[in-house]
Amino acid sequence: MTGARLLRGAAGAAGFLVLGELVIRFGLEGLGTPPPSIILYEAARMLADTDFLAGVGATLTNWALGLLIAIAVAVPLGVVLGALTPLERAIRPVLEFMRPIPSVAIIPLAILLIPVDELMKVSVIVYASIWPILINTLYGMHDVDPQAKESLRSFGFGNLAVLTRVSLPSAAPFVATGIRIAAGVALVLAVSAELIAGGVAGIGVYVNVAGSGNRMDLMMAATFWAGIIGVIANVVLLAGERRLFHWHRVRTGVSES
């Protein structure tokens, strides 16, 4: 099933590229938009471009650091709020007010408040990544079977044992899903912060430099690699999620096809 799905995805991507090539070659060529063949060629050449590779390393460093900090903050906070319902009800209005604020919109404010370039970028990534993890952790804590908790208590186990033996294992698949979603959000914010704030290195910085030289082919090739990195991160995290929490997929009836 997985192989067939990969083939369908590859066929869809190839068809999209061919369609884009034809449309640009015979319809939009006068607009200066490079066709997919040129973009892919430049993307391949970037694998030997030390400046671009250094930028990728800088972006991934900020991405990973921001994501790890968000996990370290959001998971314990979600567990505490999920376990203490009165506290969650008290804080929920604040969460619901802050969560819809577009994370990209706070970048200019972060530039003013945080003078250190890398710290500013990591802070924005943390802010954007916290919400998917926190909300999914809360959902996971709410999804715990109350009968399982009561059964453990009937054997004399306390609240801490119920939390570690029932609530956390049951919520873990939701937490993993939140982390996978947050990984994509974090990458978007990492590149967006570089586009807006600039800096020494990064995929967004590379795009800015290419844009200043009117090299749309390089801009789009760098954007292509940002998308590929996002796809790879999602595939890796999804594979780990399926491997670790196969029992949850079976329980919820999720198909592997």
C-alpha positions as CSV (number, residue, x, y, z in Angstrom):
1,M,0.0,0.0,0.0
2,T,2.8,2.4,0.9
3,G,4.6,1.8,-2.4
4,A,1.5,2.4,-4.4
5,R,0.9,5.6,-2.6
6,L,4.4,6.8,-3.2
7,L,4.0,6.0,-6.9
8,R,0.8,8.0,-7.1
9,G,2.5,10.9,-5.3
10,A,5.5,10.7,-7.7
11,A,3.2,10.6,-10.7
12,G,1.2,13.6,-9.5
13,A,4.4,15.6,-8.9
14,A,5.8,14.7,-12.3
15,G,2.5,15.6,-14.0
16,F,2.4,19.0,-12.2
17,L,6.0,19.7,-13.3
18,V,5.3,18.8,-16.9
19,L,2.1,20.9,-16.9
20,G,4.0,23.9,-15.4
21,E,6.8,23.5,-18.0
22,L,4.3,23.6,-20.9
23,V,2.3,26.5,-19.5
24,I,5.4,28.7,-18.9
25,R,7.1,27.7,-22.1
26,F,4.1,28.5,-24.3
27,G,2.1,30.9,-22.2
28,L,3.9,32.8,-19.5
29,E,7.5,32.9,-20.8
30,G,7.3,36.6,-21.5
31,L,6.7,37.3,-17.8
32,G,10.2,36.1,-16.9
33,T,9.0,33.2,-14.8
34,P,11.5,30.4,-15.0
35,P,10.1,27.0,-16.1
36,P,10.4,24.0,-13.7
37,S,13.3,22.5,-15.7
38,I,15.5,25.6,-15.0
39,I,14.5,25.7,-11.4
40,L,15.4,22.0,-10.9
41,Y,18.7,22.5,-12.7
42,E,19.6,25.4,-10.4
43,A,18.4,23.4,-7.4
44,A,20.7,20.6,-8.3
45,R,23.6,23.1,-8.7
46,M,22.9,24.4,-5.2
47,L,24.1,21.1,-3.7
48,A,27.6,22.2,-4.5
49,D,27.1,25.9,-3.5
50,T,28.8,26.3,-0.1
51,D,27.0,29.6,0.6
52,F,23.6,28.0,0.1
53,L,24.6,24.9,2.2
54,A,25.8,27.2,5.0
55,G,22.4,28.9,4.8
56,V,20.6,25.6,5.0
57,G,22.6,24.7,8.1
58,A,21.8,28.0,9.7
59,T,18.1,27.7,9.0
60,L,18.0,24.1,10.3
61,T,19.9,25.0,13.4
62,N,17.4,27.7,14.4
63,W,14.5,25.4,13.3
64,A,15.7,22.5,15.5
65,L,16.5,24.7,18.5
66,G,13.2,26.5,18.4
67,L,11.2,23.2,18.0
68,L,13.0,21.5,20.9
69,I,12.4,24.5,23.2
70,A,8.7,24.5,22.1
71,I,8.4,20.8,23.0
72,A,10.1,21.3,26.3
73,V,7.6,24.1,27.2
74,A,4.4,23.0,25.5
75,V,4.3,19.3,26.5
76,P,4.6,19.8,30.3
77,L,2.3,22.8,30.2
78,G,-0.3,20.8,28.2
79,V,0.0,17.8,30.7
80,V,-0.5,20.1,33.7
81,L,-3.4,22.0,32.2
82,G,-5.0,18.7,31.0
83,A,-4.7,17.2,34.4
84,L,-5.9,20.2,36.3
85,T,-9.2,21.1,34.7
86,P,-9.9,24.2,36.9
87,L,-6.6,25.7,35.9
88,E,-7.2,25.0,32.2
89,R,-10.6,26.7,32.4
90,A,-8.9,29.8,34.0
91,I,-6.1,30.0,31.4
92,R,-8.1,28.8,28.3
93,P,-9.4,32.4,27.4
94,V,-5.8,33.6,27.3
95,L,-4.7,30.7,25.1
96,E,-7.6,31.2,22.7
97,F,-6.8,34.9,22.4
98,M,-3.1,34.3,21.7
99,R,-3.4,31.2,19.5
100,P,-5.0,32.8,16.4
101,I,-2.5,35.7,16.2
102,P,-0.5,35.1,13.0
103,S,3.1,34.2,14.0
104,V,4.5,36.0,11.0
105,A,2.9,39.2,12.3
106,I,4.9,39.2,15.5
107,I,8.3,39.2,13.6
108,P,8.5,43.0,13.4
109,L,7.7,43.3,17.1
110,A,10.3,40.6,17.9
111,I,12.9,42.5,15.9
112,L,12.3,45.6,18.1
113,L,12.2,43.7,21.4
114,I,15.1,41.3,20.8
115,P,18.2,42.9,19.4
116,V,20.1,39.6,19.1
117,D,19.4,38.3,15.6
118,E,19.5,34.5,16.2
119,L,17.7,34.8,19.5
120,M,15.0,36.7,17.8
121,K,14.5,34.1,15.1
122,V,14.5,31.2,17.6
123,S,12.0,33.1,19.8
124,V,9.6,33.5,16.9
125,I,9.9,29.8,16.0
126,V,9.2,28.9,19.6
127,Y,6.1,31.0,19.8
128,A,4.7,29.6,16.5
129,S,5.5,26.0,17.4
130,I,4.1,26.0,20.9
131,W,0.5,26.1,19.9
132,P,0.1,22.9,17.8
133,I,2.0,20.9,20.5
134,L,0.1,22.5,23.4
135,I,-3.4,22.1,21.8
136,N,-2.7,18.5,20.8
137,T,-1.4,17.6,24.2
138,L,-4.6,19.0,25.7
139,Y,-6.7,17.0,23.3
140,G,-4.7,13.9,24.2
141,M,-5.2,14.4,27.9
142,H,-8.9,14.8,27.4
143,D,-9.1,11.7,25.3
144,V,-7.8,9.4,28.1
145,D,-10.3,6.7,28.9
146,P,-11.8,7.6,32.4
147,Q,-12.5,3.9,33.1
148,A,-8.8,3.1,32.7
149,K,-8.0,5.8,35.2
150,E,-10.6,4.6,37.7
151,S,-9.5,1.0,37.3
152,L,-6.0,1.9,38.3
153,R,-7.2,4.0,41.2
154,S,-9.3,1.0,42.4
155,F,-6.1,-1.0,42.8
156,G,-4.7,1.7,45.1
157,F,-2.6,3.8,42.7
158,G,-2.4,7.5,43.3
159,N,-2.8,10.4,40.9
160,L,0.9,10.4,39.9
161,A,0.8,6.7,38.9
162,V,-2.4,7.3,37.0
163,L,-0.7,10.2,35.1
164,T,2.4,8.2,34.2
165,R,0.8,4.8,33.5
166,V,-2.4,5.8,31.8
167,S,-2.7,9.5,30.9
168,L,0.7,10.1,29.4
169,P,0.9,6.9,27.3
170,S,-2.6,7.6,26.0
171,A,-1.8,11.2,25.1
172,A,1.5,10.4,23.5
173,P,0.2,9.9,20.0
174,F,-1.6,13.3,20.1
175,V,1.7,14.9,21.3
176,A,3.6,13.3,18.4
177,T,1.0,14.6,15.9
178,G,1.4,18.1,17.5
179,I,5.2,17.9,17.1
180,R,4.9,16.9,13.5
181,I,2.5,19.8,12.7
182,A,4.8,22.2,14.7
183,A,7.8,21.0,12.7
184,G,6.3,22.4,9.5
185,V,5.2,25.6,11.2
186,A,8.7,26.1,12.6
187,L,10.3,25.8,9.2
188,V,7.9,28.3,7.7
189,L,8.7,30.8,10.6
190,A,12.5,30.1,10.3
191,V,12.5,31.1,6.6
192,S,10.0,33.9,7.1
193,A,12.1,35.5,9.9
194,E,15.2,35.3,7.6
195,L,13.2,36.9,4.8
196,I,12.0,39.8,7.0
197,A,14.9,40.3,9.4
198,G,17.8,39.3,7.1
199,G,21.0,38.1,8.7
200,V,24.3,36.5,7.8
201,A,23.1,33.1,6.5
202,G,19.9,31.2,6.0
203,I,17.6,30.0,3.2
204,G,15.5,33.2,3.5
205,V,18.7,35.3,3.4
206,Y,19.8,33.5,0.3
207,V,16.4,34.2,-1.3
208,N,16.7,37.9,-0.5
209,V,20.2,38.1,-2.0
210,A,19.0,36.2,-5.2
211,G,16.0,38.6,-5.4
212,S,18.3,41.7,-5.1
213,G,20.1,40.3,-8.2
214,N,16.9,39.7,-10.0
215,R,17.6,35.9,-10.1
216,M,14.2,34.5,-9.9
217,D,15.5,31.1,-10.8
218,L,17.7,31.0,-7.7
219,M,14.9,32.4,-5.5
220,M,12.5,29.6,-6.6
221,A,15.2,26.9,-6.4
222,A,16.0,27.9,-2.8
223,T,12.2,27.9,-2.1
224,F,12.0,24.4,-3.7
225,W,14.7,23.1,-1.2
226,A,12.8,24.7,1.7
227,G,9.7,22.7,0.6
228,I,11.8,19.5,0.2
229,I,13.2,19.9,3.7
230,G,9.7,20.3,5.0
231,V,8.5,17.2,3.2
232,I,11.5,15.1,4.5
233,A,10.8,16.3,8.1
234,N,7.2,15.4,7.8
235,V,7.9,11.9,6.3
236,V,10.5,11.1,9.0
237,L,8.3,12.2,11.9
238,L,5.2,10.4,10.4
239,A,7.2,7.2,10.0
240,G,8.3,7.5,13.6
241,E,4.8,8.2,14.7
242,R,3.5,5.1,12.9
243,R,6.2,2.9,14.3
244,L,5.9,4.0,17.9
245,F,2.1,4.3,18.0
246,H,0.8,1.7,15.6
247,W,-1.6,0.5,18.4
248,H,-3.2,3.9,18.4
249,R,-3.8,3.8,14.6
250,V,-5.3,0.3,15.0
251,R,-7.6,1.5,17.8
252,T,-8.9,4.5,15.9
253,G,-9.2,2.6,12.7
254,V,-6.8,4.7,10.6
255,S,-5.9,3.0,7.3
256,E,-2.3,2.5,6.3
257,S,-3.1,2.8,2.6
